[in-house]
Amino acid sequence: IHIIVENGNITLEGVVANEGDRNLAYMRASQVPGSFSVTNHLRVEK
C-alpha cells in the first residue's frame, strides 16, 4: 500500500487481498488526526 499525504488529504494506492482489508485501510486513514479527506484507490487482488 502506498500512502500519499498532501495538505491533510490522504490517498491510498495499491493492491490488497480482499475488500475487508480495503475498508480497514480506509477507516484507519480516516482516523488520522489532521486529515481532511481520504481517497481510496486500493484495488482488491483477483
ZALO-337339 format. One record per atom (N, C-alpha, C): chain; atom name; x, y, z. Coordinates in steps of 0.1 Angstrom, whole numbers, plus 5000, padded with zeros to 4 digits. Example, Ala and Ser with C-alpha at 12.3 -4.5 7.8 and 13.67 -1.06 7.14 Angstrom:
BEGIN
unit->A | site->N | X->5132 | Y->4943 | Z->5078
unit->A | site->CA | X->5123 | Y->4955 | Z->5078
unit->A | site->C | X->5132 | Y->4967 | Z->5078
unit->A | site->N | X->5128 | Y->4978 | Z->5071
unit->A | site->CA | X->5137 | Y->4989 | Z->5071
unit->A | site->C | X->5129 | Y->5000 | Z->5079
This chain:
BEGIN
unit->A | site->N | X->5009 | Y->4988 | Z->5000
unit->A | site->CA | X->5000 | Y->5000 | Z->5000
unit->A | site->C | X->5009 | Y->5012 | Z->5000
unit->A | site->N | X->5006 | Y->5022 | Z->4991
unit->A | site->CA | X->5013 | Y->5035 | Z->4991
unit->A | site->C | X->5003 | Y->5045 | Z->4997
unit->A | site->N | X->5008 | Y->5052 | Z->5007
unit->A | site->CA | X->5000 | Y->5063 | Z->5014
unit->A | site->C | X->5006 | Y->5076 | Z->5010
unit->A | site->N | X->4998 | Y->5085 | Z->5004
unit->A | site->CA | X->5003 | Y->5098 | Z->5000
unit->A | site->C | X->4995 | Y->5108 | Z->5008
unit->A | site->N | X->5002 | Y->5117 | Z->5014
unit->A | site->CA | X->4996 | Y->5128 | Z->5022
unit->A | site->C | X->5000 | Y->5141 | Z->5017
unit->A | site->N | X->4990 | Y->5149 | Z->5014
unit->A | site->CA | X->4993 | Y->5163 | Z->5009
unit->A | site->C | X->4983 | Y->5172 | Z->5014
unit->A | site->N | X->4988 | Y->5181 | Z->5023
unit->A | site->CA | X->4979 | Y->5192 | Z->5029
unit->A | site->C | X->4967 | Y->5186 | Z->5036
unit->A | site->N | X->4969 | Y->5175 | Z->5043
unit->A | site->CA | X->4958 | Y->5169 | Z->5050
unit->A | site->C | X->4949 | Y->5160 | Z->5042
unit->A | site->N | X->4952 | Y->5158 | Z->5030
unit->A | site->CA | X->4944 | Y->5149 | Z->5021
unit->A | site->C | X->4952 | Y->5136 | Z->5019
unit->A | site->N | X->4946 | Y->5125 | Z->5022
unit->A | site->CA | X->4953 | Y->5112 | Z->5021
unit->A | site->C | X->4948 | Y->5104 | Z->5009
unit->A | site->N | X->4957 | Y->5099 | Z->5002
unit->A | site->CA | X->4954 | Y->5090 | Z->4991
unit->A | site->C | X->4960 | Y->5076 | Z->4993
unit->A | site->N | X->4952 | Y->5066 | Z->4992
unit->A | site->CA | X->4956 | Y->5052 | Z->4993
unit->A | site->C | X->4957 | Y->5046 | Z->4980
unit->A | site->N | X->4968 | Y->5040 | Z->4976
unit->A | site->CA | X->4970 | Y->5033 | Z->4963
unit->A | site->C | X->4977 | Y->5020 | Z->4966
unit->A | site->N | X->4974 | Y->5010 | Z->4957
unit->A | site->CA | X->4980 | Y->4997 | Z->4957
unit->A | site->C | X->4970 | Y->4986 | Z->4956
unit->A | site->N | X->4974 | Y->4974 | Z->4960
unit->A | site->CA | X->4966 | Y->4962 | Z->4959
unit->A | site->C | X->4965 | Y->4955 | Z->4973
unit->A | site->N | X->4953 | Y->4951 | Z->4976
unit->A | site->CA | X->4951 | Y->4944 | Z->4989
unit->A | site->C | X->4944 | Y->4931 | Z->4986
unit->A | site->N | X->4944 | Y->4922 | Z->4996
unit->A | site->CA | X->4940 | Y->4908 | Z->4994
unit->A | site->C | X->4925 | Y->4907 | Z->4993
unit->A | site->N | X->4917 | Y->4916 | Z->5000
unit->A | site->CA | X->4903 | Y->4914 | Z->5000
unit->A | site->C | X->4896 | Y->4928 | Z->5003
unit->A | site->N | X->4883 | Y->4928 | Z->5002
unit->A | site->CA | X->4875 | Y->4940 | Z->5004
unit->A | site->C | X->4876 | Y->4945 | Z->5019
unit->A | site->N | X->4877 | Y->4935 | Z->5028
unit->A | site->CA | X->4879 | Y->4939 | Z->5042
unit->A | site->C | X->4891 | Y->4946 | Z->5045
unit->A | site->N | X->4902 | Y->4942 | Z->5039
unit->A | site->CA | X->4915 | Y->4950 | Z->5040
unit->A | site->C | X->4914 | Y->4964 | Z->5034
unit->A | site->N | X->4907 | Y->4965 | Z->5023
unit->A | site->CA | X->4905 | Y->4978 | Z->5016
unit->A | site->C | X->4897 | Y->4987 | Z->5026
unit->A | site->N | X->4886 | Y->4982 | Z->5031
unit->A | site->CA | X->4878 | Y->4990 | Z->5040
unit->A | site->C | X->4886 | Y->4994 | Z->5053
unit->A | site->N | X->4894 | Y->4984 | Z->5059
unit->A | site->CA | X->4901 | Y->4987 | Z->5071
unit->A | site->C | X->4911 | Y->4998 | Z->5069
unit->A | site->N | X->4918 | Y->4997 | Z->5057
unit->A | site->CA | X->4928 | Y->5008 | Z->5054
unit->A | site->C | X->4922 | Y->5021 | Z->5053
unit->A | site->N | X->4910 | Y->5022 | Z->5047
unit->A | site->CA | X->4903 | Y->5035 | Z->5046
unit->A | site->C | X->4899 | Y->5040 | Z->5060
unit->A | site->N | X->4893 | Y->5031 | Z->5068
unit->A | site->CA | X->4889 | Y->5035 | Z->5081
unit->A | site->C | X->4900 | Y->5040 | Z->5090
unit->A | site->N | X->4912 | Y->5033 | Z->5089
unit->A | site->CA | X->4923 | Y->5037 | Z->5097
unit->A | site->C | X->4929 | Y->5051 | Z->5092
unit->A | site->N | X->4929 | Y->5053 | Z->5079
unit->A | site->CA | X->4934 | Y->5065 | Z->5074
unit->A | site->C | X->4925 | Y->5077 | Z->5077
unit->A | site->N | X->4912 | Y->5074 | Z->5078
unit->A | site->CA | X->4902 | Y->5084 | Z->5082
unit->A | site->C | X->4903 | Y->5089 | Z->5096
unit->A | site->N | X->4909 | Y->5081 | Z->5104
unit->A | site->CA | X->4911 | Y->5084 | Z->5119
unit->A | site->C | X->4924 | Y->5092 | Z->5122
unit->A | site->N | X->4932 | Y->5094 | Z->5112
unit->A | site->CA | X->4945 | Y->5101 | Z->5114
unit->A | site->C | X->4942 | Y->5116 | Z->5118
unit->A | site->N | X->4947 | Y->5121 | Z->5129
unit->A | site->CA | X->4944 | Y->5135 | Z->5133
unit->A | site->C | X->4950 | Y->5144 | Z->5122
unit->A | site->N | X->4941 | Y->5154 | Z->5119
unit->A | site->CA | X->4946 | Y->5164 | Z->5109
unit->A | site->C | X->4942 | Y->5161 | Z->5095
unit->A | site->N | X->4937 | Y->5149 | Z->5092
unit->A | site->CA | X->4933 | Y->5145 | Z->5079
unit->A | site->C | X->4920 | Y->5151 | Z->5075
unit->A | site->N | X->4918 | Y->5157 | Z->5063
unit->A | site->CA | X->4906 | Y->5163 | Z->5059
unit->A | site->C | X->4898 | Y->5153 | Z->5050
unit->A | site->N | X->4905 | Y->5145 | Z->5042
unit->A | site->CA | X->4898 | Y->5136 | Z->5033
unit->A | site->C | X->4907 | Y->5124 | Z->5030
unit->A | site->N | X->4900 | Y->5113 | Z->5026
unit->A | site->CA | X->4907 | Y->5101 | Z->5022
unit->A | site->C | X->4902 | Y->5097 | Z->5009
unit->A | site->N | X->4910 | Y->5095 | Z->4999
unit->A | site->CA | X->4907 | Y->5089 | Z->4986
unit->A | site->C | X->4912 | Y->5075 | Z->4985
unit->A | site->N | X->4903 | Y->5066 | Z->4983
unit->A | site->CA | X->4907 | Y->5052 | Z->4984
unit->A | site->C | X->4908 | Y->5046 | Z->4969
unit->A | site->N | X->4921 | Y->5045 | Z->4965
unit->A | site->CA | X->4923 | Y->5039 | Z->4951
unit->A | site->C | X->4929 | Y->5025 | Z->4953
unit->A | site->N | X->4926 | Y->5019 | Z->4964
unit->A | site->CA | X->4931 | Y->5005 | Z->4966
unit->A | site->C | X->4923 | Y->4995 | Z->4958
unit->A | site->N | X->4930 | Y->4986 | Z->4952
unit->A | site->CA | X->4923 | Y->4975 | Z->4943
unit->A | site->C | X->4924 | Y->4962 | Z->4951
unit->A | site->N | X->4914 | Y->4954 | Z->4949
unit->A | site->CA | X->4914 | Y->4941 | Z->4955
unit->A | site->C | X->4920 | Y->4931 | Z->4945
unit->A | site->N | X->4929 | Y->4923 | Z->4951
unit->A | site->CA | X->4937 | Y->4913 | Z->4943
unit->A | site->C | X->4927 | Y->4903 | Z->4937
unit->A | site->N | X->4929 | Y->4899 | Z->4925
unit->A | site->CA | X->4919 | Y->4890 | Z->4918
unit->A | site->C | X->4925 | Y->4876 | Z->4918
